[in-house]
């Protein structure tokens, strides 16, 4: 759990605690002091900021213990200096972490350009799946209760190979699983070959249906047309989704950035947590 002890981190912490409790997992609380904030005032200010961060996280953990929020959970605290994503990824690799949980303020436009998005950096770089909790995401009980999982797929290899995470969540909690593919509005030659495109999509749908139906009792499949992020959010709202899962291929070229932009939009606007899995983790 990457935390800056803010309100958005507090919401994400609810989910981290619930997951750790349910799966009997160890929990690492990681607070990273970023040097750029103190680059104009010198090294001494950075040292003081680090010491303050250590005191704050100790007080924070003490309050969690008083409230019995950490009861039965093995936990460690880390206060590190530097880039958040780099430090989180280092811990993930060195401690073989299974899941990163992070909250986001959901910044966009100029605020995102100036301040950046720590959560986006983390889920783009993390060697393991990342559960991101956005500003509109609901909280959770002491034990997670998933009733409906949405798996968003573009039928790519990276996307489809992320399916086991969605299937596992549905199986673990006896939840419904909706598999959604959003097809952008066809243009040019694709518009002229609409029947052929639809036939290909239906064939992929049937293949996926055969695979998932053998693993999840209550599974349904939808193909929608429109902007992917918008349609994912609309379906998630209409069907009262508790978790969105999507797989994303590694960033190798500019064209690869488009699905990540859609994913970040979903994370910022969704009323539930979003689990993202980088493609190179898969297979």
N, C-alpha and C positions, 0 to 999 in steps of 0.2 A: 504494500500500500504506500504509494507516494503521496505525501501530505505536506501542505504548507500551513496546516492548522486553521485554514479559513472555513467559511460556511460551506463552500462547495466541496471542500475536502471532507467536512463532517458528514455530508450526505453520502459521499462515496464510502466513508468508513463504515457506515451501517451495513453496506453490502459486503465489504471485506470481512467484517466480524461474522456476519451471517454465513458466508461461504466457509470461513475457517471453522466455525462451530459445527456446521453440518458435515463437512468432510474430514473433521478432526485434523486440520492442517495447521502447521506453524504459520505465524504471522510476523512479517518484518515491516515495521513502520519506518519509512525513510523520509527524512527532511533534508533538503539540499539548499545550502546557502549559495546564492549565485553571485560570483565576484563582480559582475558588471555593475551591479547596484551600488558598489562601493569603490569603483575604480577611480573616482575623482576625489576621494577623501583619504586615500592611503591604506597601507597594510594594517595599521592599528585598528582602524574601523572595521575591517574584515574580521580580525581576530575577535573583537568585541561582539560582532554580529554572530559569529560562530558560538561564542560562549553563551550569548543570550538565547540562541536557538536550542542549545543543549538544556538550559534551564527550563525553557518553555515546553519542550517535549517531555521532560521528566514530570513537570507539573501536569501536563496533559494526560500522561499515562497514569499518574496517581489518581486523577479524577475519574478515569475509566475504571480503575480498580475499585475505587470507592463505590461506584455505581454498579459494580459486578459485571461490567460489560466484557471484561477480559477473562471472566471466570471459565476455567477449563481450557484456555487457549495458551499454548506456548508462544511467547512473543519476544522479539528483540527490537531495539531502537537504534537507528543509525542517523547521525548528523554528519553530513558530508559537504564538501565545498566543490563548486564547479558547475558543469552543465547537468541539468536534471536528468535528461534522457540518457546521457552517457553513464552517469552514476547508477541509475536504475538498471540499465542493461548490464553493467559490470556485476552488480549483485545477482541479477538473474542468472548469468552465466556461472559465476563462482559458487552459487548456492543451489543451482539446479531448480530454480523457482518454476512452479507450474502455471502461475497466473499473476498478472499485475493488475491492480485496481487503482484507478486514478479518477479524480473529479476534474471537471472543466467549467470555466465561467461561460463558455460558449461565445467568445468574442468573435466578431466578424468585421469586415470592412477595415476602416482606418485603425480602429483599436487593435485589431488582430495584427495589422501590418506593423504598428509601433511596438506593441507589447508581446507579440508572438503568441503561440499556443503551446504550453508545456505538454498538455495532454496529447495534442496532435503529434508532437515530436516523439513522445513515448510510444504511441501505438504504431508509428511509422518505423521505429527502430527496434522495438522489443523483440528478443529472440523467442518469447513465449506469447500466448494469447493475452490480450488486454481487455479488461472490462472497464469501459469508460462510462461514468455517470454524469450526465449533463445537467444544466441548470433547471430543466423542467421535469427531470426524472423523479418518479415517486420514491419514497423511502422503502424500507423493508422491515419485517419483523425480526425477532431474534433468530428465527429459523426461516430460510428462504421458502417461499411458497409459489412455485411457478405453475400456472395453470395453462398458459398458452405461449408457445415459442414461435418466433417468425425467423425463418431462414431465407435470406435474400441472396439469390444466385444469378449470375450472368452466364451460367453454363460453361465458364472457363474451367480449366483444370484446377487452378488455385482455388476458385470459388467452390467447386463441387467437392474438393478434398477437405474443405472446412466443414462439410456436412456432419462428420462424426461428432463434432462438438455440440451441434444442435440436437442431433439424435440422442446423445448421452444425456443432455439436460432434460429432454422430454421423457426419456426412460426413467431417469432418477426420480422425477417428481410426478410421473404419471400424467404429464401435460399433453395437450394437443400440440401438433406441429403443423404449421402452415409453411409451405415452400412457395416462394414468390419469385417470379421472373418478370422484370419490367423491360419491355421492348421499346426503345426509342421510336418516335414517329419515323417511318421509313421515308427516305428521300431519294431522288434520282432513280437509278435502275432498281434499287431495292423496292421503291414504291410500285414500279411496274411489275415486279415479280412478287407481289404481296402474297399470292396464293402459295407460291413455292416456299417463301419464308415461313408462312404459318404452318405449312406441312412439316418443315424441318423442326420448328419449335415444338409442335405436338409430339413428334417422334422423341425428342429429348425429354419432354415431359413424361411420356410413357416409360422411358427407360428409368428415369429418376423415381417414378411412382412405384415401379416394380422393386427397386432397391429399398426405398424407405418404408413401404407398406409392410415389409417382412420384419421390420424392426420397431416400428411405432404403431400402436393400435389405432390411434385417432390421428390420421394425417390427411391433409388436403393440399391441393395444388392449384395455383392461380397464375395466369399469364395476363399482365396488364400492359397497356401502351401509354407512354408519356415520359416525363422526366423521372429518372430512377429515384432520386432522393425524395421528391414530392410524393410519388406513388407509395414508396415504402412507408413514409410517415402517415399517409392517409390510411393505408391498410392497418398499420399498427394502432392507430387511434380507433378506427372503426371496429376492430376485433379485440380491443382491450389487451394488447400484447404485453407480456411481462418481461420478455427478453428478445432482443434482435441479435441475430448472429450473421456475420458475413465474412467471407474469405477474400483477401486482396493479394494480387500478385506483387512481387517485389518491384520497387521503383527503379527501372533501368533506362527509361526514356521519357520524354515529355508526355507522350500519349498515355503512359502508365499512370500519370498523375490524375487523370479524369476520374477513375473510380474512387481514388482516395479523397478527392474533393467532395464527391457524393457522400462518401462515408462520414467525412467530418461534418457535413451539413446534417446528416441524420443524427449523429452524436449530439450536436448542439440543440436540436429541436425535439428529440424524442422524449416521450413521457415515461420511458423505461431505460434501463441500462443497455449498452450495446457492446457485444463481444466481437472484437476483430482479430483475425488470424492472418499473419503475413504468409504469403504463398511459399516462400522458401522454407518454411517450417514443416511443410506438408509432404506427405508421401513417404 
